[in-house]
Amino acid sequence: MDSQRRRTIATAGRLAFRQVRPLLAVVLMHGGAASAAQTWPTVPIPQGVATFAMGDEVTVNGLPLRMRGLLSSQPPAQVAALFRASLGHPLVETTQGEKLVLGRALGEFYATVQLEPAAAGTRGLVAVTRLSATMNGREATRQTSQHLLSRFPAGSTLLSHMSSVDAQRRSDALTLSNSLGVELNVQHLRQMLEAEGYRLERAAATAPTTISRRQPQGPGATLFFARPGAQAVAVVYREASGNTAIVLNTVTELEPAK
């Protein structure tokens, strides 16, 4: 796996969840009751706004999403006005820092558009989620979370789980936290992944400034693993709170459908 692919896998989970977190907050606050089953709706994209794929199927903390990225050379205020016209009413608007999230219920679905400044233009996300799948799948989500936690040291907390399927590739990103030291977590990750058939290819120290610019954090480690048809990257570092954060990203090649 080339160095660019390694860097992409190493940061994808944290960046993706950071991007969709405002969308999830709006959905959970304003999503109404589900109605009869419907076909997944599409959000009309205004002229002058470009979109790009972000995975065919995405699930974040049990919430099924269909997402696309957005880019525009126009400033956020103008792009927001275009989406207000295309989404129609009633419309919910929420701001979180520089991010503006527009949301609207569409039957059993909920559509959201997240916009933020990017140089002189705008970047963002457009997402649609099926609310009924979340309501009916809470027990399955709880069981999945328990299974994931069982792989990690006792006392760990699962902060986020994001999975996506893109063509013949499945990506999973886990973010956890516990009170153990960095080295103990690194040892556990090595034993856990080696038991699953992975081989450690490389380990590197991670300086605090390369992990987060928002708050001071202690040094950590980045570990690269591989097995036939799969790669994994783990980032372990001490948080400002004193806990240790574990970010594990895996990419698995899927068998072609017969």
Steps between C-alpha positions, in 0.01 A plus 500: 500500500659833396571785742208714378256213562643454850453866587144491366404198711673640808288816508177401324306389805564806713441747217186328375336487841599860570324598177176305556463568874305828447271317258430228756419757766240666278343167403468384861356835613249559222429167335131417532315171512539260211224448247434223251799364308614717211770502237813686606456863389768710334588857594500732196843658450493866387696613197855606581539237774717196425458169684726201554445150638570412865419127496201313363368400844598675822395419857598726790422377851221285358352783291481409127604788275535568132745786465674708239762769542437854376732762351421846365698811411213709643503611868290304753227766523428473127514120498268488802249723317507262201436197721221676690324544167561141386410332831178693555318536832469433789875524551707470818821704522773438756846657536799334667802725485559582133275216386142563388271195487170508312259216572162389373282196567402303189252240618692227685826660385688809613715707264782722623740738327811613688696800373820671617755745356788363293741770382282737292236233441299234680536133584253270668289188503152405387354196677177304520425258782217253556362575846298180528814289459650673802188460714459133414870416519595628845538152647715387208713812539540433873609143433746614235648754742537236769674267255740773392578596860570137590811516279652784703621535861236497775380851582528626142227728366392488135474862384417443136468225239483587133485244220460535126494280192638641177497262203698194618652662809370529857641762737451507877611775737483461877579766760533391862635633828621344824712581805788266416836626378602531137745208516247261654249586230763454229587156637132403511442616142799302375382181672139551387580565134766231478244252634274612213768422243657845463876555495659818634681667210618820662463706817582868540490751781231768457578850624219694676487770231429241228194363686296810573543876480200570721643397837834380643543124510777261596716299261357188345563227247377410153503132400454360148373143457417282202362157418389354167217719371502747791696782659468664840640818650482573873576836661538504879567819695456662839218755511511829689245349742751233602321215325643315205328517162506210253408555134490178297432511127474185289447453127392156377469385140164326447444186299339573162130413489433169321 
